[in-house]
């Protein structure tokens, strides 16, 4: 199970890197690298979904990518960070944590008729 969360972390980090690549891509080979990173990103995403709930994996992947991209924009590209953005990032983070907690709760199995 721990290995699967490492895949989620890797896919989230790679997503931020290839998104950052859009900012700097000026030559054809930059785009080849970006496409390769996207392929690697989806490989790790699919590996994470093998043993973890897909909805949770995707929420963490998308949320971490979004949070990472906003923070990268703020600290690297010096874009302003306002209270609304911080508030929505906290809502997103709360949702991700809530999904992770709800996946840990025991569930009842119902019989299919």
MDTraj code that builds the backbone (N, CA, C; nanometers):
import mdtraj as md
import numpy as np

residues = "UNK UNK UNK UNK UNK UNK UNK UNK UNK UNK UNK UNK UNK UNK UNK UNK UNK UNK UNK UNK UNK UNK UNK UNK UNK UNK UNK UNK UNK UNK UNK UNK UNK UNK UNK UNK UNK UNK UNK UNK UNK UNK UNK UNK UNK UNK UNK UNK UNK UNK UNK UNK UNK UNK UNK UNK UNK UNK UNK UNK UNK UNK UNK UNK UNK UNK UNK UNK UNK UNK UNK UNK UNK UNK UNK UNK UNK UNK UNK UNK UNK UNK UNK UNK UNK UNK UNK UNK UNK UNK UNK UNK UNK UNK UNK UNK UNK UNK UNK UNK UNK UNK UNK UNK UNK UNK UNK UNK UNK UNK UNK UNK UNK".split()
xyz = np.array([
    [0.0831, -0.1199, 0.0000],
    [0.0000, 0.0000, 0.0000],
    [0.0868, 0.1253, 0.0000],
    [0.1952, 0.1242, 0.0759],
    [0.2832, 0.2408, 0.0828],
    [0.3452, 0.2704, -0.0538],
    [0.3812, 0.1657, -0.1272],
    [0.4391, 0.1816, -0.2604],
    [0.3407, 0.2537, -0.3530],
    [0.2133, 0.2235, -0.3381],
    [0.1125, 0.2871, -0.4225],
    [0.1049, 0.4371, -0.3962],
    [0.1202, 0.4791, -0.2712],
    [0.1193, 0.6217, -0.2395],
    [0.2448, 0.6908, -0.2910],
    [0.3542, 0.6165, -0.3036],
    [0.4742, 0.6724, -0.3660],
    [0.4461, 0.7002, -0.5134],
    [0.3716, 0.6107, -0.5792],
    [0.3318, 0.6350, -0.7181],
    [0.2455, 0.7611, -0.7290],
    [0.1563, 0.7822, -0.6332],
    [0.0726, 0.9033, -0.6330],
    [0.1612, 1.0269, -0.6184],
    [0.2589, 1.0207, -0.5291],
    [0.3504, 1.1323, -0.5105],
    [0.4299, 1.1591, -0.6384],
    [0.4810, 1.0530, -0.6999],
    [0.5577, 1.0689, -0.8228],
    [0.4732, 1.1290, -0.9348],
    [0.3510, 1.0810, -0.9520],
    [0.2674, 1.1329, -1.0588],
    [0.2315, 1.2792, -1.0342],
    [0.2137, 1.3159, -0.9083],
    [0.1830, 1.4557, -0.8756],
    [0.3020, 1.5466, -0.9043],
    [0.4215, 1.5020, -0.8672],
    [0.5415, 1.5822, -0.8925],
    [0.5715, 1.5940, -1.0420],
    [0.5567, 1.4834, -1.1137],
    [0.5829, 1.4866, -1.2576],
    [0.4827, 1.5775, -1.3282],
    [0.3580, 1.5792, -1.2805],
    [0.2586, 1.6685, -1.3403],
    [0.3027, 1.8143, -1.3285],
    [0.3528, 1.8522, -1.2128],
    [0.3990, 1.9896, -1.1928],
    [0.5161, 2.0201, -1.2860],
    [0.6068, 1.9242, -1.3039],
    [0.7235, 1.9455, -1.3900],
    [0.6811, 1.9645, -1.5356],
    [0.5907, 1.8782, -1.5859],
    [0.5541, 1.8953, -1.7271],
    [0.4694, 2.0196, -1.7483],
    [0.3906, 2.0580, -1.6490],
    [0.3186, 2.1847, -1.6603],
    [0.4158, 2.3023, -1.6623],
    [0.5198, 2.2948, -1.5817],
    [0.6229, 2.3976, -1.5823],
    [0.6932, 2.4022, -1.7184],
    [0.7065, 2.2877, -1.7815],
    [0.7690, 2.2808, -1.9134],
    [0.6984, 2.3654, -2.0173],
    [0.5661, 2.3814, -2.0046],
    [0.4932, 2.4661, -2.0989],
    [0.5450, 2.6095, -2.0962],
    [0.5914, 2.6549, -1.9827],
    [0.6405, 2.7912, -1.9653],
    [0.7704, 2.8135, -2.0419],
    [0.8510, 2.7082, -2.0545],
    [0.9857, 2.7226, -2.1095],
    [1.0062, 2.6578, -2.2465],
    [0.9078, 2.5863, -2.2963],
    [0.9245, 2.5135, -2.4220],
    [0.9354, 2.6105, -2.5396],
    [1.0509, 2.6068, -2.6067],
    [1.0725, 2.6926, -2.7236],
    [1.1204, 2.6136, -2.8448],
    [1.1692, 2.4949, -2.8237],
    [1.2196, 2.4129, -2.9338],
    [1.1381, 2.2837, -2.9413],
    [1.1475, 2.2160, -3.0542],
    [1.0691, 2.0940, -3.0749],
    [1.1049, 1.9862, -2.9738],
    [1.2329, 1.9787, -2.9369],
    [1.2739, 1.8729, -2.8445],
    [1.2229, 1.8991, -2.7033],
    [1.1945, 2.0240, -2.6692],
    [1.1307, 2.0513, -2.5399],
    [0.9933, 1.9844, -2.5350],
    [0.9224, 1.9940, -2.6470],
    [0.7882, 1.9350, -2.6534],
    [0.7960, 1.7827, -2.6489],
    [0.9010, 1.7261, -2.7063],
    [0.9205, 1.5807, -2.6988],
    [0.9406, 1.5388, -2.5528],
    [1.0216, 1.6154, -2.4790],
    [1.0416, 1.5860, -2.3361],
    [0.9108, 1.5986, -2.2578],
    [0.8338, 1.7014, -2.2873],
    [0.7055, 1.7207, -2.2180],
    [0.6128, 1.6028, -2.2451],
    [0.6047, 1.5607, -2.3704],
    [0.5190, 1.4464, -2.4050],
    [0.5684, 1.3198, -2.3347],
    [0.7000, 1.3015, -2.3260],
    [0.7555, 1.1876, -2.2527],
    [0.7198, 1.1927, -2.1050],
    [0.7264, 1.3127, -2.0460],
    [0.6887, 1.3273, -1.9044],
    [0.5402, 1.3000, -1.8835],
    [0.4581, 1.3423, -1.9785],
    [0.3142, 1.3143, -1.9670],
    [0.2904, 1.1629, -1.9714],
    [0.3602, 1.0938, -2.0594],
    [0.3482, 0.9478, -2.0657],
    [0.3918, 0.8818, -1.9351],
    [0.5047, 0.9266, -1.8809],
    [0.5532, 0.8741, -1.7528],
    [0.4545, 0.9061, -1.6407],
    [0.3974, 1.0250, -1.6466],
    [0.2983, 1.0677, -1.5478],
    [0.1782, 0.9734, -1.5462],
    [0.1246, 0.9441, -1.6631],
    [0.0092, 0.8548, -1.6699],
    [0.0460, 0.7108, -1.6347],
    [0.1707, 0.6720, -1.6586],
    [0.2145, 0.5387, -1.6165],
    [0.2073, 0.5270, -1.4636],
    [0.2650, 0.6253, -1.3927],
    [0.2613, 0.6218, -1.2462],
    [0.1185, 0.6360, -1.1940],
    [0.0367, 0.7150, -1.2632],
    [-0.1034, 0.7294, -1.2230],
    [-0.1754, 0.5953, -1.2332],
    [-0.1529, 0.5225, -1.3420],
    [-0.2188, 0.3926, -1.3579],
    [-0.1654, 0.2906, -1.2575],
    [-0.0353, 0.2971, -1.2255],
    [0.0207, 0.2066, -1.1246],
    [-0.0415, 0.2339, -0.9877],
    [-0.0637, 0.3607, -0.9558],
    [-0.1243, 0.3959, -0.8265],
    [-0.2682, 0.3458, -0.8184],
    [-0.3380, 0.3464, -0.9313],
    [-0.4795, 0.3049, -0.9326],
    [-0.4977, 0.1536, -0.9252],
    [-0.3900, 0.0781, -0.9377],
    [-0.4026, -0.0668, -0.9321],
    [-0.4501, -0.1154, -0.7954],
    [-0.4069, -0.0501, -0.6867],
    [-0.4399, -0.0975, -0.5527],
    [-0.5073, 0.0062, -0.4644],
    [-0.5219, 0.1280, -0.5133],
    [-0.5876, 0.2338, -0.4372],
    [-0.7164, 0.2729, -0.5075],
    [-0.8131, 0.3292, -0.4344],
    [-0.9371, 0.3733, -0.4986],
    [-0.9079, 0.4824, -0.6033],
    [-0.9564, 0.4613, -0.7231],
    [-0.9279, 0.5515, -0.8343],
    [-0.9725, 0.6947, -0.8061],
    [-1.0872, 0.7117, -0.7445],
    [-1.1367, 0.8464, -0.7146],
    [-1.0442, 0.9217, -0.6213],
    [-0.9949, 0.8536, -0.5213],
    [-0.9034, 0.9163, -0.4266],
    [-0.7704, 0.9483, -0.4941],
    [-0.7189, 0.8537, -0.5721],
    [-0.5922, 0.8762, -0.6424],
    [-0.6045, 0.9975, -0.7338],
    [-0.7128, 1.0045, -0.8096],
    [-0.7278, 1.1155, -0.9022],
    [-0.7451, 1.2476, -0.8283],
    [-0.8195, 1.2465, -0.7178],
    [-0.8382, 1.3697, -0.6395],
    [-0.7049, 1.4184, -0.5835],
    [-0.6250, 1.3274, -0.5299],
    [-0.4944, 1.3660, -0.4761],
    [-0.4038, 1.4144, -0.5884],
    [-0.4020, 1.3423, -0.6999],
    [-0.3205, 1.3778, -0.8163],
    [-0.3573, 1.5166, -0.8683],
    [-0.4848, 1.5393, -0.8905],
    [-0.5293, 1.6683, -0.9441],
    [-0.5118, 1.7802, -0.8419],
    [-0.5431, 1.7506, -0.7164],
    [-0.5296, 1.8519, -0.6116],
    [-0.3845, 1.8899, -0.5864],
    [-0.2986, 1.7903, -0.5776],
    [-0.1563, 1.8186, -0.5548],
    [-0.0971, 1.8932, -0.6733],
    [-0.1380, 1.8556, -0.7927],
    [-0.0914, 1.9274, -0.9112],
    [-0.1380, 2.0716, -0.9119],
    [-0.2626, 2.0925, -0.8741],
    [-0.3169, 2.2280, -0.8689],
    [-0.2473, 2.3107, -0.7618],
    [-0.2373, 2.2561, -0.6416],
    [-0.1703, 2.3280, -0.5333],
    [-0.0241, 2.3568, -0.5681],
    [0.0441, 2.2578, -0.6216],
    [0.1842, 2.2757, -0.6589],
    [0.2028, 2.3810, -0.7666],
    [0.1131, 2.3819, -0.8643],
    [0.1218, 2.4793, -0.9725],
    [0.0952, 2.6209, -0.9222],
    [-0.0047, 2.6367, -0.8354],
    [-0.0329, 2.7688, -0.7788],
    [0.0860, 2.8170, -0.6958],
    [0.1425, 2.7308, -0.6144],
    [0.2577, 2.7694, -0.5330],
    [0.3798, 2.8010, -0.6197],
    [0.3988, 2.7239, -0.7260],
    [0.5076, 2.7508, -0.8197],
    [0.4886, 2.8868, -0.8857],
    [0.3663, 2.9151, -0.9295],
    [0.3369, 3.0461, -0.9881],
    [0.3653, 3.1582, -0.8895],
    [0.3307, 3.1361, -0.7646],
    [0.3463, 3.2397, -0.6626],
    [0.4929, 3.2654, -0.6303],
    [0.5676, 3.1585, -0.6033],
    [0.7047, 3.1769, -0.5547],
    [0.8098, 3.1860, -0.6646],
    [0.7878, 3.1206, -0.7786],
    [0.8877, 3.1240, -0.8844],
    [0.8595, 3.2378, -0.9827],
    [0.7321, 3.2496, -1.0222],
    [0.6971, 3.3507, -1.1210],
    [0.6438, 3.4791, -1.0585],
    [0.6454, 3.4854, -0.9254],
    [0.6106, 3.6034, -0.8485],
    [0.4717, 3.6588, -0.8818],
    [0.3773, 3.5671, -0.8989],
    [0.2387, 3.6097, -0.9178],
    [0.1764, 3.6304, -0.7799],
    [0.0876, 3.7286, -0.7674],
    [0.0313, 3.7567, -0.6339],
    [-0.0566, 3.6419, -0.5835],
    [-0.0544, 3.6240, -0.4534],
    [-0.1359, 3.5226, -0.3869],
    [-0.2334, 3.5969, -0.2964],
    [-0.3631, 3.5905, -0.3301],
    [-0.4620, 3.6649, -0.2518],
    [-0.5376, 3.5705, -0.1578],
    [-0.6213, 3.6301, -0.0734],
    [-0.6940, 3.5511, 0.0260],
    [-0.7919, 3.4531, -0.0385],
    [-0.8518, 3.4917, -0.1507],
    [-0.9450, 3.4007, -0.2181],
    [-0.8717, 3.2753, -0.2652],
    [-0.7546, 3.2935, -0.3251],
    [-0.6765, 3.1793, -0.3721],
    [-0.6365, 3.0893, -0.2555],
    [-0.5910, 3.1490, -0.1467],
    [-0.5538, 3.0712, -0.0285],
    [-0.6755, 2.9954, 0.0245],
    [-0.7900, 3.0623, 0.0293],
    [-0.9120, 2.9977, 0.0780],
    [-0.9517, 2.8787, -0.0073],
    [-0.9475, 2.8949, -0.1391],
    [-0.9841, 2.7839, -0.2269],
    [-0.8812, 2.6712, -0.2217],
    [-0.7547, 2.7042, -0.2011],
    [-0.6538, 2.6003, -0.1847],
    [-0.6797, 2.5213, -0.0566],
    [-0.7214, 2.5884, 0.0490],
    [-0.7544, 2.5188, 0.1741],
    [-0.8768, 2.4294, 0.1576],
    [-0.9763, 2.4760, 0.0821],
    [-1.0942, 2.3926, 0.0546],
    [-1.0523, 2.2672, -0.0222],
    [-0.9678, 2.2857, -0.1225],
    [-0.9191, 2.1729, -0.2015],
    [-0.8410, 2.0751, -0.1142],
    [-0.7538, 2.1262, -0.0305],
    [-0.6756, 2.0419, 0.0592],
    [-0.7645, 1.9672, 0.1582],
    [-0.8665, 2.0343, 0.2091],
    [-0.9615, 1.9706, 0.3009],
    [-1.0345, 1.8554, 0.2315],
    [-1.0740, 1.8758, 0.1070],
    [-1.1405, 1.7698, 0.0314],
    [-1.0508, 1.6496, 0.0086],
    [-0.9258, 1.6746, -0.0240],
    [-0.8308, 1.5643, -0.0462],
    [-0.8101, 1.4855, 0.0827],
    [-0.7888, 1.5559, 0.1920],
    [-0.7703, 1.4879, 0.3206],
    [-0.8968, 1.4115, 0.3599],
    [-1.0139, 1.4719, 0.3358],
    [-1.1400, 1.4046, 0.3668],
    [-1.1576, 1.2762, 0.2874],
    [-1.1222, 1.2776, 0.1598],
    [-1.1310, 1.1553, 0.0787],
    [-1.0365, 1.0482, 0.1310],
    [-0.9168, 1.0870, 0.1677],
    [-0.8206, 0.9900, 0.2207],
    [-0.8724, 0.9286, 0.3508],
    [-0.9289, 1.0118, 0.4377],
    [-0.9829, 0.9603, 0.5638],
    [-1.1016, 0.8688, 0.5377],
    [-1.1892, 0.9070, 0.4461],
    [-1.3078, 0.8248, 0.4195],
    [-1.2710, 0.6908, 0.3568],
    [-1.1607, 0.6837, 0.2842],
    [-1.1157, 0.5555, 0.2298],
    [-1.0638, 0.4628, 0.3388],
    [-1.0214, 0.5188, 0.4498],
    [-0.9683, 0.4383, 0.5600],
    [-1.0784, 0.3819, 0.6494],
    [-1.1994, 0.4363, 0.6387],
    [-1.3108, 0.3911, 0.7227],
    [-1.3605, 0.2549, 0.6760],
    [-1.4045, 0.1707, 0.7705],
    [-1.4580, 0.0408, 0.7304],
    [-1.5913, 0.0587, 0.6560],
    [-1.6154, -0.0240, 0.5574],
    [-1.7402, -0.0167, 0.4816],
    [-1.8149, -0.1473, 0.4942],
    [-1.9473, -0.1372, 0.4834],
    [-2.0295, -0.2574, 0.4879],
    [-2.0456, -0.3118, 0.3459],
    [-2.0364, -0.4409, 0.3355],
    [-2.0598, -0.5050, 0.2069],
    [-2.2095, -0.5349, 0.1955],
    [-2.2687, -0.4974, 0.0842],
    [-2.4105, -0.5291, 0.0624],
    [-2.4201, -0.6387, -0.0409],
    [-2.5194, -0.7205, -0.0252],
    [-2.5401, -0.8302, -0.1189],
    [-2.6058, -0.7782, -0.2449],
    [-2.5585, -0.8298, -0.3573],
    [-2.6218, -0.7956, -0.4849],
    [-2.7328, -0.8949, -0.5102],
    [-2.8451, -0.8425, -0.5503],
    [-2.9596, -0.9294, -0.5739],
    [-2.9675, -0.9659, -0.7192],
])
top = md.Topology()
chain = top.add_chain()
for i, resn in enumerate(residues, 1):
    res = top.add_residue(resn, chain, resSeq=i)
    for name in ("N", "CA", "C"):
        top.add_atom(name, md.element.get_by_symbol(name[0]), res)
traj = md.Trajectory(xyz[None], top)
